[in-house]
C-alpha cells in the first residue's frame, strides 16, 4: 500500500497508525475549519447550528435524490406510476422519498432561520457583505430547487402548484413571460415542463449549488468565522478537533435521527394523478410561496410582485443600508434593538391579520375609487400605503424609542418577517374554496 | 464538551432501533400499500368503466347483446398483455375500438392499467352501485333464463337429454353474449348452431372450449368450467338441432336505462322491484303473508322512510325474523326506488284488521311491543 500513502501524503506517511488517522482527519476537516476556533463561537445558542444543519440536509438531499433517480422516470406517462412503484414495490422506497421530501421542506425552514440568525447577530457587514449576498443567492437556489422538485411526482398537488406558481411568474413585467416560457417549454405544464424541471433539479441546480456552497463555506472561514461581540481581552481559542467536531457530529446525528424518524412516521404526500381538466379548489402554490399568493389577493399582481421585489432588494442591499459595525455580534444590536424587534414582531402579529380581515370584508378600494384605473386603486395605492406604513414604523421606532438606525431596522425587518409569516400561515390554513377565508376547524 | 457527542450517539442508537423496526415492518407495509393501490385503481376504474364501457358491456359487466360479458372467470384469467392490448388497441372486426389516446381513444396508459386491475380483481358490486347512481339499472338476470319446462322438454328427448339440458343451461349462462341466444353468432364470435359445427367430433369441440382459440375473443374456459361441464356443453352443441326441433329456444333479457330525475320512472322501478323481490313474503300488492302487510295504514303511518330503508338494508331486526338483508343485493338507487314506491302506497292503503305477518306471533302489533332499547 506504499503507493497509496504516497498519493495521499506525497512525502512519506506518518510513522504510527494513530498519527496517520489524525493526519487524514485533520487534513479533511481542516479544509473546512480553521485549526482553532473562538470559545464564544462554540456556544450552541451562538449559531444554533443552523448553517451546519442546512449543509447536512443538503448532503442528505443529494444522497437520497441520487437514489431516487434510479427509480424515477421523468415522463408524463410514467412519472406518477414510477412514484407509485417507489411507494409500493421498492423496498425502502417510501422512506427514501419521505426523507427527500421532508429534508427539502426542512431545508427551506433552516435556511431562512439561518438568515434570520445571521441578521440578528449583524453578521452581514464589512467584509461579510459578499457572503451575505451569496447566502441570499443560496436561499433563492433552495427555493428554486423546491419549486422544480415539486412538479416531479406529477400528481394533482404538483401539477396545480406549478401551474399556479408559473402563473405568478408571468405577472412579472418583461422578464416574467420569457422565464415562464423557458421553464415550461410551452404554454402549459406538460411533458416539456416535466423534462425541463427534472433537468434543472438534478443537473443544473446541483452544479450551481456545489460551487455556491463551497464559496459560502470558504468565505465564512476567510471572513473570520462566526460573528462575535468585540471583547477587551483576547478571547480564548479552542482546537477545532475535538471541540467543534464533537458538537458538529452530535448535532448532525440528532438532526438525522429526527429527520429519519419523522420520515418513517409521515410519508411524503402523493395525491391523484395530475389531471389538467380538473383543477382542485382552492389551487394553491407550494407552502413557501403562499405568502406571496396571499399578497396577490389583496393587491394588483404588479404591486404584489413589486413589494416582494422591494423586500428582496432590501435584504440584498442590507449591508449597504446598515454599515454600523459598532454592535457587531450582539444579538439584535442592543436592549433597545431587542425592544424594537419585539415591538415590530408584535405589530406584525396584530396588524397583518387585521389588514387581511379589513381588506377581505370591509375595504374595497376599486369600488370605492371607481374613477381611478384599477392599476392605481388596487395597485399603486395599496403599495404606497404599505410602504408608507413601513416608513411610519421605522420613523416611530426612531423617535419613540430613540433607536439608532440599525436598531430601528431590526424592528422594521422583524415586522416584515412576521407579516410574511402571518400571510403564509393565512395562505396555508385559512384559505378555503375559491380562496375565501375559512376557519380551519 | 463531551455532552454533544453523548447526545449524538444516543440519537444514533435511537435511529438504529427505529430503522430496525421499520425494516421489520417494511415487507408488510409494501403488501398493504399494494393492496391499497389496487383498491384505488379498482375504484377509479369503476368510474371510467361506467362512463365509457357500461353502455356496451353492461352496468355490471354482464355483457349486452353481442358485446361480451366481463364479469366472468374467463376474463379474470386472461393475462395482463391481452387485456391491456384489447382495451388499448381495440379488436379488429368488432365494435371494440382502440381506447388508448395513442390510438385516437380517450384513455391514458394509467387509466387502462386501472381498468385491467378492475377486470382481473373485479369488484362488480361497486361498479353496479356507481352505475345505478348514473341511472343504469342492470337487468336482474344477465343471462337468459332456462325454464324448468324447457329442461323437462329436453330431458324427454332421449337418454342423454339431461346432459343436453345441462349444456343448454351452461350455454345460457356463459356463451350467449358472444355466440347469440340461438347460436347465430355475432361480430365477436362464430355461429354455433350450424351443420358445419355438428360435423365435428366431440373431442374437437371440447378442446376448443377448454383451450380457447388464440387470436380471438374465445377464452380458455378450462379455468372457469369443470371438464364434465365442458363435455356437457359440447354434447349440447352437437345436438342443438334436436333441441331446437323440440321447440326450446332462449331469449335475451334487455337492459333499460332509467332517468333518475323522472319520479314516474323511479316509481315504476320500485314497483318492478317490489313485485319481483318483496311480494313472495309480503303478499300480492303487499297485502301481507309471512311478513307484515306493507300496504296498510297501520304499517305505513308508523314507519318513516328511514326505518323502511333500514329494514331493507339490514333485514329484520327481530330475532328469528326471516326478512333478509338486501343491502348487499340491491344498490342504493334501487333501495331508494323501493322506499318511494312503498311510500306511494300510503295514499290508497286500506286499514287492515291484522297487519301482522304469519311469522310474527300474537301479542299485539309488533311495532308497538318492539321498542328500540
HADDOCK unambig.tbl for C-alpha pairs under 7 A between the chains (distance, minus, plus):
assign (segid A and resid 88 and name CA) (segid B and resid 30 and name CA) 5.02 0.50 0.50
assign (segid A and resid 88 and name CA) (segid B and resid 33 and name CA) 5.36 0.50 0.50
assign (segid A and resid 88 and name CA) (segid B and resid 34 and name CA) 5.42 0.50 0.50
assign (segid A and resid 89 and name CA) (segid B and resid 30 and name CA) 6.14 0.50 0.50
assign (segid A and resid 91 and name CA) (segid B and resid 26 and name CA) 6.96 0.50 0.50
assign (segid A and resid 243 and name CA) (segid B and resid 1 and name CA) 6.35 0.50 0.50
assign (segid A and resid 246 and name CA) (segid B and resid 4 and name CA) 6.44 0.50 0.50
assign (segid A and resid 246 and name CA) (segid B and resid 5 and name CA) 5.48 0.50 0.50
assign (segid A and resid 247 and name CA) (segid B and resid 4 and name CA) 5.21 0.50 0.50
assign (segid A and resid 247 and name CA) (segid B and resid 5 and name CA) 6.48 0.50 0.50
assign (segid A and resid 249 and name CA) (segid B and resid 5 and name CA) 6.70 0.50 0.50
assign (segid A and resid 249 and name CA) (segid B and resid 8 and name CA) 6.73 0.50 0.50
assign (segid A and resid 250 and name CA) (segid B and resid 4 and name CA) 4.80 0.50 0.50
assign (segid A and resid 250 and name CA) (segid B and resid 5 and name CA) 4.73 0.50 0.50
assign (segid A and resid 250 and name CA) (segid B and resid 7 and name CA) 6.21 0.50 0.50
assign (segid A and resid 250 and name CA) (segid B and resid 8 and name CA) 3.79 0.50 0.50
assign (segid A and resid 251 and name CA) (segid B and resid 8 and name CA) 6.39 0.50 0.50
assign (segid A and resid 253 and name CA) (segid B and resid 8 and name CA) 5.04 0.50 0.50
assign (segid A and resid 253 and name CA) (segid B and resid 11 and name CA) 6.21 0.50 0.50
assign (segid A and resid 253 and name CA) (segid B and resid 12 and name CA) 6.00 0.50 0.50
assign (segid A and resid 254 and name CA) (segid B and resid 8 and name CA) 5.46 0.50 0.50
assign (segid A and resid 254 and name CA) (segid B and resid 11 and name CA) 5.32 0.50 0.50
assign (segid A and resid 257 and name CA) (segid B and resid 11 and name CA) 6.00 0.50 0.50
assign (segid A and resid 257 and name CA) (segid B and resid 12 and name CA) 6.55 0.50 0.50
assign (segid A and resid 257 and name CA) (segid B and resid 15 and name CA) 5.16 0.50 0.50
assign (segid A and resid 261 and name CA) (segid B and resid 18 and name CA) 6.96 0.50 0.50
